[in-house]
Amino acid sequence: MFNNKNLQLASFGHLDFYYFQSFLQNFENASLVNLNGDLLYSKDTSFEPTTTSRLVVYQIVKKYLQLNPGDIFITNDPENGGFNHQKIFFISCLTSNLFLIWCHNFGEVNFKIPLSPLLESHAKNKMLWTALIDAQPERIKFNEFFETQILIYNSCFRATPFLTFLSEPDFQNIWFSTCKAEYDRQYDLKAFGHSEISIKFFDKLIKTQLTIEEKQNQKSILLDFSNTQLATHESVASHIIESVLIQEIVHFYNLGLFLSQPVLNQIKLILPPKSIISKAHPTGLYNFEFQAFFKQAIHHLFSALNSSKKVEPKFSLKNEAILYFSDFKKIGFFLDKNIMVQDLSDHFIVLKQRQSENIFFGQYKLISDKTAVILRLLNQPGQHRHFQINGQPLNSGDHLLQKDDVIEFEWQI
Amino acid sequence: MSNTRLAIYLGESYAELELRAIEDKNSAKKTNTSLFKKAFFLPQTSLKAMLAQVKQSLPENSSIDQVFVVTKYLDRLKSFRLGGSVVQVLNENYENNYVFQNSSCLSLAASALIIPLTRQFDKNDLQKELDRIRKVNPEAKKVVLSLNDFSQAQITTVEDFFKANEFTVFINKYPNSTDKLRRCLINAGAEGTKEEILSEIKEIAPSSQIHIWVNKQFTPVFENIDLFFSADNFLNHALTLNQKDILIHTDLERWIIMKNEYQQTWHSPWGDVEYPHIVTHPIGIHPFSEVLINGSGHLSFSTVPVAIEPGPMLAGRSVKPLIVDAFFDVISQDKTMTQMFTQLVQSNISQKITSQFKVLEKGQAHYDEPLNLDIIQDFIINKLGYDILLFKLKEEELEWTGHLNILFERLNGTPQNFSWTEEIFQRLNDHV
C-alpha cells in the first residue's frame, strides 16, 4: 500500500528547507548540526529562543565526549550553555555526520543537572535513571517527561533513507550554498548604515552599535556592545543574548527558514567579557528581562538605521513580565502584544478577571496556606502594566503569598 | 418495503450526496439501489441547490426516511471571530474572562453584547440590558449564561427571560472554568451554521431524523462542538474497523495522517478547550496552498491555504494556481473530480493552468533550471512520502483514503476508489 522505494531523495534548491521542517516537526526548539559543528537548521519558538545555547552545549559535548548514534546527553546548567533549571537540553547523535540538539521545559526540575548521559546506543543509562529520575519524589512525572523525549528522538530513526540523505556532505554543501545565496539576496534588500543606543539597565550602562556594511564583498551585520559596564549582581550569559539577537536578525531579513552556518558566519557580535551581558548567572535568573530588553533594543536599532539624530525615534522600553506560581506550576506571560495566563481557579478565588477595551485586570485571593511567587518584570514606570500584592506594588523577585493574600495585575496592551 | 436513506458528506469546500432505496432487511432478498449520487464544489453549487436535485430524483409518492451526515463544514469558521451575535450574561467583573488564557486567539464573543450581572439583579435590569443589546445588534438571538454563585432560581429566571424573548439559551454549568465557557461560546457561535445546514436538509426531508456522525456512531443528539470532529472520527472509525494502524487521507481539502491517538485538549483557534479528540497531523503541502513566486524570486507555496472561494483554477474562476492545480492532468481523468469541477472537461481550463505554471517557471529569478510543472509535481509527491516515512513504523499497516489518493500512485500502487457516501452506507450496513 505504501512504497517508499519510489521516493526520490534529491535537492530541490531553496525548497530543501521543507526537508528540515518535516524532520523537526515534533520539536519546538531544535537544531541540526554536522560533525564540524556547522549549523544546518534551527527552529525556535518566539519566546525564550535558545539557538546559540544549543550550539554551546553541543560544542561542550563535542570537546569532551564521543557521541555515537543512539546517544543522548542532557544538561540544564545555566553556567555551561544552559538557560535555566527548568529548560532541559538534549544533545544527541543521529548519524556520524548529523547531530540533533533540542530543549524542552520541565517545571519539576529546580536543581542543576550537569552534562550527563541519558541514553547510550539507544539504551537508558542505568546510573542516571536511578540517581536522577527514579530517585525523585515526582518520579512518575520525571519518567514520563524523559520517556516522551526519548520517544520523539527515536521517531527520527523511522525514516532511515531520509536520515542518510540529510547527513550527506554533498547535500549539506548544496544547502549551505542555498542559504548563503538567500542571505545575500535578503541583505541587499534592506537598508545599510549605522545606529546606536546607550541605555541603563539594572543600573548598568549598555552600549549597542549596529553596523550594516558591505566591505570587500563581505555582507556583514555587526552588533558591538563594547564599553558596556561590568557585571556586579544582575547579569546574563552571552549565548542567551546572542540567541535573541540572532532570532530578531533573521526575522528582520526574512531568513527564518535559512538560518544555518553561512548566515551565522555573517553576523558578528562583540560582547565584552565579564560585562553585564556576558557573565552567566548560576540559575539564569535574569534571562527573561535581558532577552525582552534586547528584543526591543534590536527592533529599535533596525528602525533607526540611517535616521538622523533629529528624527531618530526615541527608544522607550515596554514592560513585559512572567508570573510563576512554583508550587502550582502555573504560569502567566504578560507581553507587549498579548497575555497568556493559565487557569488559576483551582488555587485562588477569582475576585476579578475582566478585559475591557485593551486593559486586562485580574484579582485573585489565595485559597491554600501559602505559595511561592516568582515575578520577572521588565519594569519601566509610567505604563499601565503592573502587579500588586494586598494593594502594595510587586517588583521583580521571589515572593511568598500567604492564605487570603490577594494578588492582582493590570496590563494594558 | 423500502427505506430511503440520504447520505451526505458536507466538507469545507465540497459535498457528496447519495440517495439510496434500501430493501427491508427482513425481506428474503436485500437490494440497495442508488437513486442519486453526485459531488459538488460548494462555492459553485449551494447545498440547497444540491438537495433540490436530490428531491427531484425521489420516486413518486416517496420521501426520505433517514438522513446521515458526516461533516467538516464547520472548519470554515476556524479563521473567523465567532459570536458576533451571541449575548453573554456573566458576573460583573468577569467580562471577557475567557480571553486571559491567550489573548491572541480569535474572539468568541462581542464585548458590546455582554450583560454583567450582580446577584441583586431584577427583571427590569434584564429588560434594560436587552433593549440596549437590541440597539447594538437586533439580530442577536443566542445567549450564553455563565453565572457563578447565583442561585438556581436566579439562573432559571434569566433563562426564562431570554427564552420568552425567543433566544436560544446555552448554559455554562461550570462558570468557574473559562475552558468550559469557551466550549459553551463555541457551541453558541456555531449554532447559526448548524441551524442553516439542518433547516436546508429538513426542507426536503421534513419528517426524517437527521443523524450526524459523532465519535463512533451516527446520532441525532449532539453538541455543536462535535461537528468540528465528525469527519475525523468517521475516518478513525474506518481505521479501527479495518484493523489498520495508520490512515493517510489525501482529500481535496486536506492531506493528513492519523493514528489511533487521542488528545484531551483541543487547541482551537479560539483558545484551548477540554475536548478529547482524535489527533491528525498535516502531511505534504496543503492542497489549497498557492504556488507563487515570492519576494526573493523563488517559487514557493503559501503557508496559509487560500480561501475556498474562488478555490483552485480547476473550478474555473480563479487565476491563482494552487497545489491541486498542478495535478490537473490526473484530476481531469477522475469521474468524481470532473463531476465536481464541471468546467474542467467543458472548457480550456487545462490550457490556462499549463500557461499559468509556465509563467511561474519563467518568473523564477535564480536558477538556470527553474522548477517546472513536472518538478513541482515530483516535489509534492516526494514531500508527502517523506512525511509518511517520519510517522510510519515499518510493521504498521496503512489505510489510504480520500479523493486525491489518485495523485500518489507512485507511493500507493493502485489507489482504491474513494467515496464518502459509499463509506457511510458501508458503516450503516455494518451497524445493521
Boltz contact constraints between the chains, C-beta under 6 A:
constraints:
  - contact:
      token1: [A, 1]
      token2: [B, 398]
      max_distance: 6.0
  - contact:
      token1: [A, 1]
      token2: [B, 412]
      max_distance: 6.0
  - contact:
      token1: [A, 2]
      token2: [B, 398]
      max_distance: 6.0
  - contact:
      token1: [A, 2]
      token2: [B, 411]
      max_distance: 6.0
  - contact:
      token1: [A, 4]
      token2: [B, 389]
      max_distance: 6.0
  - contact:
      token1: [A, 6]
      token2: [B, 410]
      max_distance: 6.0
  - contact:
      token1: [A, 7]
      token2: [B, 382]
      max_distance: 6.0
  - contact:
      token1: [A, 7]
      token2: [B, 385]
      max_distance: 6.0
  - contact:
      token1: [A, 8]
      token2: [B, 382]
      max_distance: 6.0
  - contact:
      token1: [A, 12]
      token2: [B, 379]
      max_distance: 6.0
  - contact:
      token1: [A, 14]
      token2: [B, 298]
      max_distance: 6.0
  - contact:
      token1: [A, 18]
      token2: [B, 383]
      max_distance: 6.0
  - contact:
      token1: [A, 22]
      token2: [B, 386]
      max_distance: 6.0
  - contact:
      token1: [A, 22]
      token2: [B, 387]
      max_distance: 6.0
  - contact:
      token1: [A, 158]
      token2: [B, 390]
      max_distance: 6.0
  - contact:
      token1: [A, 159]
      token2: [B, 389]
      max_distance: 6.0
  - contact:
      token1: [A, 159]
      token2: [B, 390]
      max_distance: 6.0
  - contact:
      token1: [A, 162]
      token2: [B, 386]
      max_distance: 6.0
  - contact:
      token1: [A, 162]
      token2: [B, 389]
      max_distance: 6.0
  - contact:
      token1: [A, 185]
      token2: [B, 296]
      max_distance: 6.0
  - contact:
      token1: [A, 338]
      token2: [B, 103]
      max_distance: 6.0
  - contact:
      token1: [A, 338]
      token2: [B, 104]
      max_distance: 6.0
  - contact:
      token1: [A, 339]
      token2: [B, 103]
      max_distance: 6.0
  - contact:
      token1: [A, 340]
      token2: [B, 102]
      max_distance: 6.0
  - contact:
      token1: [A, 341]
      token2: [B, 100]
      max_distance: 6.0
  - contact:
      token1: [A, 345]
      token2: [B, 176]
      max_distance: 6.0
  - contact:
      token1: [A, 352]
      token2: [B, 93]
      max_distance: 6.0
  - contact:
      token1: [A, 353]
      token2: [B, 94]
      max_distance: 6.0
  - contact:
      token1: [A, 353]
      token2: [B, 97]
      max_distance: 6.0
  - contact:
      token1: [A, 353]
      token2: [B, 100]
      max_distance: 6.0
  - contact:
      token1: [A, 354]
      token2: [B, 93]
      max_distance: 6.0
  - contact:
      token1: [A, 354]
      token2: [B, 94]
      max_distance: 6.0
  - contact:
      token1: [A, 354]
      token2: [B, 95]
      max_distance: 6.0
  - contact:
      token1: [A, 355]
      token2: [B, 96]
      max_distance: 6.0
  - contact:
      token1: [A, 355]
      token2: [B, 99]
      max_distance: 6.0
